[in-house]
Amino acid sequence: MDAHILAFNPEPGKAEQLAPNLRRILAPNPSPMTFRGTNTYLIGDTELAVIDPGPDHPDHLKAILAAVTGEQTITHIIVTHAHLDHSPLARALSEETGAPVYAYGDPDAGRSAVMQALASSGLAGGGEGVDVDFMPDRVVCEGEVLRGRGWALEVIHTPGHFGNHISLAMEDVCFCGDHVMGWASSLVSPPDGDLTDFMASCEKLSARQWRVFHAGHGAPIENPSERLAWLMAHRKGREAEILAALANAPTTAEALAAAIYKETPAALLPAATRNVFAHLVDLNGKKRVSVRGRLAADAIFELL
């Protein structure tokens, strides 16, 4: 990780002004999966939208409430997706403020048919953990615009990292959750993550002109189009590595991950295996690889 990425190190709990009507509060949940922690965003001057309240942490709840001053009131609580580092605090914040929680749906919403089949077969989520009890007060849809005094946020459904994942457009600014991050490539972990959907969502975002991305973790992304291009190229490069390895012999996602992610710490290899499995599911859908037996995380894959 280079020095520029590591330089992002804000004080947890402190509301930092990023732009007019835009503040960020870092949650105190650093980890190998969350970097410095989850970014919670406050939009507006008097009527406030809170994007991604974050983990169920009492100090973070206090920090968000302390940032509401004077005539300000929280009117919208918006969750980009139902991972444990983004959504659990939404309910407590709603109870404190009376503001409804907005999201694309429950943790199963937006899940593709192939991922639904994997979930039904018993495959559970990996990585950041699913907020299985999450349920919004109001379900949003593609193209819907949420409004408060002085701001408007357009909902863009961006599944891939998670089926119910949304991004939010405020003119040429995008709050992209965990779909695009500046500090690392986004995790795609079946059955919650779907690489086919992920790439399509990247293409969807690439079709628009953006000035800056504010991600769920890490610093603002000042070169959105370049970052999206890198992210897609990174995935295509990983696909090429997988296909090259399969050319030697049929094998499993776990074996492929061990061969490809040679410099990855052992503790992160399970997440790497899920990433490889996501590629294999995508390649199977594109008829470039086949699976021996039923599609499963421990199945043997081979080139077609």
Secondary structure as the mmCIF struct_conf table of DSSP 4:
data_model
#
loop_
_struct_conf.conf_type_id
_struct_conf.id
_struct_conf.beg_label_comp_id
_struct_conf.beg_label_asym_id
_struct_conf.beg_label_seq_id
_struct_conf.end_label_comp_id
_struct_conf.end_label_asym_id
_struct_conf.end_label_seq_id
HELX_RH_AL_P HELX_RH_AL_P1 ALA A 3 LEU A 6
TURN_TY1_P TURN_TY1_P1 ALA A 7 ALA A 7
HELX_LH_PP_P HELX_LH_PP_P1 PRO A 10 GLU A 11
TURN_TY1_P TURN_TY1_P2 PRO A 12 GLY A 13
STRN STRN1 GLU A 16 ALA A 19
TURN_TY1_P TURN_TY1_P3 PRO A 20 ASN A 21
STRN STRN2 LEU A 22 LEU A 26
BEND BEND1 PRO A 28 PRO A 28
STRN STRN3 SER A 31 SER A 31
TURN_TY1_P TURN_TY1_P4 PRO A 32 THR A 34
STRN STRN4 PHE A 35 PHE A 35
TURN_TY1_P TURN_TY1_P5 ARG A 36 ARG A 36
HELX_LH_PP_P HELX_LH_PP_P2 THR A 38 THR A 38
STRN STRN5 ASN A 39 ILE A 43
BEND BEND2 ASP A 45 THR A 46
STRN STRN6 GLU A 47 ILE A 51
BEND BEND3 PRO A 55 ASP A 56
HELX_RH_AL_P HELX_RH_AL_P2 PRO A 58 ALA A 66
TURN_TY1_P TURN_TY1_P6 ALA A 67 ALA A 67
TURN_TY1_P TURN_TY1_P7 GLY A 70 GLU A 71
STRN STRN7 THR A 73 ILE A 78
BEND BEND4 THR A 80 THR A 80
STRN STRN8 HIS A 83 HIS A 83
TURN_TY1_P TURN_TY1_P8 LEU A 84 HIS A 86
BEND BEND5 SER A 87 SER A 87
TURN_TY1_P TURN_TY1_P9 PRO A 88 PRO A 88
HELX_RH_AL_P HELX_RH_AL_P3 LEU A 89 THR A 97
HELX_LH_PP_P HELX_LH_PP_P3 ALA A 99 PRO A 100
STRN STRN9 VAL A 101 ALA A 103
BEND BEND6 TYR A 104 TYR A 104
BEND BEND7 ASP A 106 ASP A 106
TURN_TY1_P TURN_TY1_P10 PRO A 107 GLY A 110
HELX_RH_AL_P HELX_RH_AL_P4 ALA A 113 SER A 120
TURN_TY1_P TURN_TY1_P11 SER A 121 GLY A 122
HELX_LH_PP_P HELX_LH_PP_P4 LEU A 123 GLY A 125
BEND BEND8 GLY A 127 GLU A 128
STRN STRN10 VAL A 130 VAL A 130
TURN_TY1_P TURN_TY1_P12 VAL A 132 ASP A 133
BEND BEND9 ASP A 137 ASP A 137
STRN STRN11 ARG A 138 VAL A 139
TURN_TY1_P TURN_TY1_P13 GLU A 142 GLY A 143
STRN STRN12 VAL A 145 GLY A 148
TURN_TY1_P TURN_TY1_P14 ARG A 149 GLY A 150
STRN STRN13 TRP A 151 HIS A 157
BEND BEND10 GLY A 160 PHE A 162
TURN_TY1_P TURN_TY1_P15 GLY A 163 ASN A 164
STRN STRN14 ILE A 166 MET A 170
TURN_TY1_P TURN_TY1_P16 GLU A 171 ASP A 172
STRN STRN15 VAL A 173 GLY A 177
TURN_TY1_P TURN_TY1_P17 ASP A 178 HIS A 179
BEND BEND11 VAL A 180 VAL A 180
BEND BEND12 GLY A 182 ALA A 184
HELX_LH_PP_P HELX_LH_PP_P5 SER A 185 LEU A 187
TURN_TY1_P TURN_TY1_P18 PRO A 190 ASP A 192
HELX_RH_AL_P HELX_RH_AL_P5 LEU A 195 SER A 206
TURN_TY1_P TURN_TY1_P19 ALA A 207 ALA A 207
BEND BEND13 ARG A 208 ARG A 208
BEND BEND14 ARG A 211 ARG A 211
STRN STRN16 VAL A 212 ALA A 215
BEND BEND15 GLY A 216 ALA A 219
STRN STRN17 ILE A 221 ILE A 221
BEND BEND16 GLU A 222 GLU A 222
HELX_RH_AL_P HELX_RH_AL_P6 PRO A 224 LEU A 246
TURN_TY1_P TURN_TY1_P20 ALA A 247 ASN A 248
STRN STRN18 THR A 251 THR A 252
HELX_RH_AL_P HELX_RH_AL_P7 ALA A 253 ILE A 260
TURN_TY1_P TURN_TY1_P21 LYS A 262 GLU A 263
BEND BEND17 THR A 264 THR A 264
HELX_RH_3T_P HELX_RH_3T_P1 ALA A 266 LEU A 268
HELX_RH_AL_P HELX_RH_AL_P8 LEU A 269 GLY A 285
TURN_TY1_P TURN_TY1_P22 LYS A 286 LYS A 287
BEND BEND18 ARG A 288 ARG A 288
STRN STRN19 VAL A 289 ARG A 292
BEND BEND19 GLY A 293 ARG A 294
TURN_TY1_P TURN_TY1_P23 ALA A 297 ASP A 298
STRN STRN20 ILE A 300 LEU A 303
#
